Amino acid sequence: MSTTSTKGRLTDQQYWEGVWNHKAGEAWSQPSGILRRYGSFVFDEMLKQRLRPLPGQRFLEVGCGTGKWLIYFSRTFGYAVTGCDYSDASCAMARRNVASAGVDATIIQQDLATVTGEYDVVFSTGLIEHFDDPSSVLAKFASLLAPGGTLITLVPNLAGLSGFYHRRWKPETFTTHRVITLDELRAWYGKLGLQRMDVGALGSVIPLRFPRGSFRKAHPWLYRLLWPLVLRPFAWSSNRGCLWVHRRFGIRFEGARFSPNLYAVGERP
């Protein structure tokens, strides 16, 4: 796939319409709850160390989904935010959520291949793994960066514990997702000539990526037993414990084998 092509997609528009229509009833206009999760709390700290709050800087999220990150970057850094998605349902939801949050955002319904412009920050989460060749998608993102601009990418860590869960209970995940490793992310960012690179795992041993729906269908009685008595209390206590220790002692709990997400940050010279 070239930097201006969308060939090699592992998903189609119908797939994404289904994803976002399923989430349509959820409220995302007040995303302060993100910071109640350990992984997002740490990510917020990392971003504040890396990015300066410069009102008016141009921010683009490719695959803007619900619009919650547009709200976050607008409120936290004062950026002029633009969201791009090719799903009707996603764009409608993002417009509704940013309006409800009182955030002035531009939402464009457009295919990635045709996006143009120049931005100070280009951000994506949960997008590049839906292509056969994620490196070419990253190259497209990098082509949208202004000199000195920052590229930020988050992907699910299907090479770790999350991948084990899905191989066991939701193997169809691997028909719509490509497994991406830390080494690959690092190599792709390096190949693009990005500088001040930071690549790592994000989040602790919290079953955020546990495929609850599939497990519930396959083992309804076991799910009814394990979720309220074991899995939900474990998720809650792990999250609260990691947050408390990190806030008090600055200790982080990440690892490529168990963290639910991977991230990469780099700057165009």
Residue pairs with C-beta under 8 A, 6 or more apart in sequence:
1 7
1 8
1 131
1 132
1 133
1 136
1 137
2 136
3 136
3 139
3 140
3 143
4 113
4 114
4 140
5 113
5 136
6 111
6 112
6 113
8 131
8 132
8 133
8 136
9 130
9 131
9 132
10 130
10 131
10 132
10 175
10 176
10 177
10 178
11 130
11 176
13 86
13 87
15 176
16 85
16 86
16 87
16 89
16 90
17 87
17 88
17 89
19 87
20 65
20 66
20 87
20 89
20 90
20 93
21 89
23 66
23 93
24 89
24 93
26 66
27 97
27 100
28 66
28 67
28 68
28 71
28 93
28 97
29 71
29 96
29 97
29 98
29 100
29 101
30 101
31 68
31 69
31 71
31 72
34 40
34 44
34 68
34 72
35 41
35 44
36 239
36 243
37 206
37 208
37 239
38 203
38 204
38 206
38 238
38 239
38 242
38 243
38 246
38 253
39 202
39 203
39 204
39 206
39 208
39 259
39 260
39 261
41 243
41 246
42 202
42 203
42 246
42 252
42 254
43 154
43 202
43 263
44 76
46 198
46 263
46 265
47 76
47 152
48 76
50 150
50 198
50 265
51 77
51 121
51 150
52 77
53 76
53 77
53 78
54 77
54 78
54 79
54 120
55 77
55 78
55 79
56 78
56 79
56 80
57 77
57 78
57 79
57 80
57 120
57 121
58 79
58 80
58 82
58 117
58 118
58 119
58 120
58 121
58 146
59 70
59 73
59 74
59 77
59 79
59 80
59 81
59 82
59 119
59 120
59 121
59 123
60 81
60 82
60 83
60 84
60 115
60 117
60 119
60 121
60 122
60 123
60 144
61 69
61 70
61 73
61 81
61 82
61 83
61 84
61 123
61 124
62 84
62 85
62 112
62 115
62 122
62 123
62 124
62 127
62 141
63 84
63 85
63 90
63 112
63 124
63 125
63 126
63 127
64 70
64 83
64 84
64 85
64 90
64 91
64 94
64 107
65 85
65 90
65 93
65 94
65 125
65 126
66 90
66 93
66 94
66 97
67 83
67 93
67 94
67 95
67 96
67 97
67 98
67 105
67 107
68 97
69 123
69 125
70 81
70 82
70 83
70 94
70 98
70 103
70 105
71 97
71 98
71 101
71 103
71 105
73 79
73 81
73 121
73 123
74 81
74 98
74 103
74 104
74 105
75 101
75 103
79 120
79 121
80 104
81 98
81 103
81 105
81 106
82 105
82 106
82 107
82 108
82 117
82 119
83 91
83 94
83 98
83 105
83 106
83 107
83 108
84 107
84 108
84 109
84 110
84 112
84 115
85 91
85 94
85 107
85 109
86 109
86 110
86 111
86 112
87 109
88 109
91 107
91 108
91 109
94 105
94 107
95 107
98 104
98 105
98 107
108 115
112 137
112 140
113 140
115 140
115 144
116 144
117 144
118 144
118 145
118 146
118 149
119 144
119 145
119 146
119 149
120 145
120 146
120 148
120 149
120 150
121 149
121 150
121 151
121 152
122 141
122 142
122 144
122 145
122 149
122 150
122 151
122 152
123 152
123 153
124 141
124 152
124 153
124 154
125 153
125 154
125 155
126 154
126 155
126 156
127 137
128 134
128 137
128 138
128 153
128 155
128 180
129 155
129 156
129 158
129 177
129 178
129 179
129 180
130 176
130 177
130 178
131 137
131 178
132 178
134 155
134 178
134 180
134 184
134 188
135 184
135 188
135 191
138 151
138 153
138 188
138 189
138 192
139 192
141 151
141 153
142 151
142 192
142 194
142 268
145 151
145 268
146 268
147 268
147 269
148 267
148 268
148 269
149 267
149 268
150 265
150 266
150 267
150 268
151 189
151 192
151 194
151 264
151 265
151 266
151 267
151 268
152 263
152 264
152 265
153 185
153 263
153 264
153 265
154 202
154 261
154 262
154 263
155 180
155 185
155 261
155 262
155 263
156 162
156 177
156 209
156 260
156 261
156 262
157 163
157 201
157 209
157 256
157 259
157 260
157 261
157 262
158 166
158 173
158 174
158 177
158 179
158 180
159 179
159 180
159 181
159 256
160 201
160 255
160 256
160 257
160 258
160 259
160 260
161 205
161 209
161 257
161 258
161 259
161 260
162 209
162 210
162 260
163 179
165 207
165 209
165 210
165 211
166 173
166 174
166 209
166 211
167 174
169 211
169 214
169 215
169 218
170 211
170 214
173 211
180 262
181 256
181 262
182 199
182 200
182 201
182 256
182 262
185 199
185 262
185 264
186 197
186 199
186 264
188 264
189 197
189 199
189 264
189 266
190 197
192 266
193 268
193 269
194 266
194 267
194 268
195 266
195 267
195 268
195 269
196 265
196 266
196 267
197 264
197 265
197 266
198 263
198 264
198 265
198 266
199 262
199 263
199 264
199 265
200 254
200 262
200 263
201 254
201 255
201 256
201 259
201 261
201 262
201 263
202 254
202 259
202 260
202 261
202 262
202 263
203 254
203 259
203 260
203 261
204 238
204 239
204 242
204 253
204 254
204 258
204 259
205 238
205 253
205 258
206 235
206 238
206 239
206 242
206 260
207 231
207 234
207 235
208 235
208 260
209 260
210 231
212 223
212 227
215 222
215 223
216 223
216 227
242 253
245 251
245 253
246 252
246 253
256 262
